[in-house]
Amino acid sequence: VNDVAQTMIEAALKIYNSLKLSFFSAQTTTMLGMLMMFENRLDEAEEKFDFALQSSPQKQLDADIFNQFALLKLAQKEEQSALKYAQKAFKLHRCLNNERGEAFSQQLIGHFKLNADAPEKAVSAANSAAKLYFKQQNFSAYAEAMYLQARALCKLQKFSQAEKILRTILAESQKESLNFHIANVYSLLGLIYLHFHNLKRAKVLFKQSLHLEQNHERCAGLALDYTNLALIESLSGNSDTADENLKLALEYAQKTENAELIALIKNKDFSQ
């Protein structure tokens, strides 16, 4: 509930400013910037991060702000700038022996390297982050980093290694309560089996993902799962069912208001 969150954060910030508690003021200003970033108010978020960085009294807080700047620059589609901020954060966290921040920086670097089509470096960074998260017993973040590593391994066509990692995440989810969306694991496993033309197994996995996405009302995930199921039905010779699934995919994509996702699904034509 973003409007309530903003009211509470601003109230806290007012108190910290009145007490001249510069660390908490800078930290809370960063939190306000994060909220604005989530709402796609990117210019306002950048102003808050700039102000927080200028008023920050501690290097560890600087490093945390650098990580948030990296996420902001990613949202602004400035990949190189995002990577530089993540690398600055990583170096500073390492100097301060702050493994929590170091792990997050490594995870961000892994994302950027994967987006920059450097999957080998993405695997290395994600693996380093996963080890640090596991050491900290932060199992949700561990699952995120492992999933990133699996995606990079798929890019390298190392599917058996990727599947092993994904199975590890599923096993961990049975032992620990994770904030990580397990639907992502089933979906990527489905893509691996689809790559090897094992349509029956892939279909089961996409349906498992679909069930979890429905439980959490994740429209983007539902759109992609229905698209993949449409492809399977088309490859199986079931054109009517394929069309039905593709129609559902588009309906869920339109709920996201994500123009790129909508265009991607609109351009799908499995009849050829």
Secondary structure as UniProt FT lines:
FT   HELIX           2..18
FT   TURN            19..20
FT   HELIX           22..38
FT   TURN            39..40
FT   HELIX           42..55
FT   HELIX           59..75
FT   TURN            76..77
FT   HELIX           79..95
FT   TURN            96..97
FT   HELIX           99..115
FT   TURN            116..117
FT   HELIX           119..135
FT   TURN            136..137
FT   HELIX           139..155
FT   TURN            156..157
FT   HELIX           159..175
FT   HELIX           183..195
FT   TURN            196..197
FT   HELIX           199..216
FT   HELIX           219..235
FT   TURN            236..237
FT   HELIX           239..256
FT   HELIX           259..266
FT   TURN            270..271
//
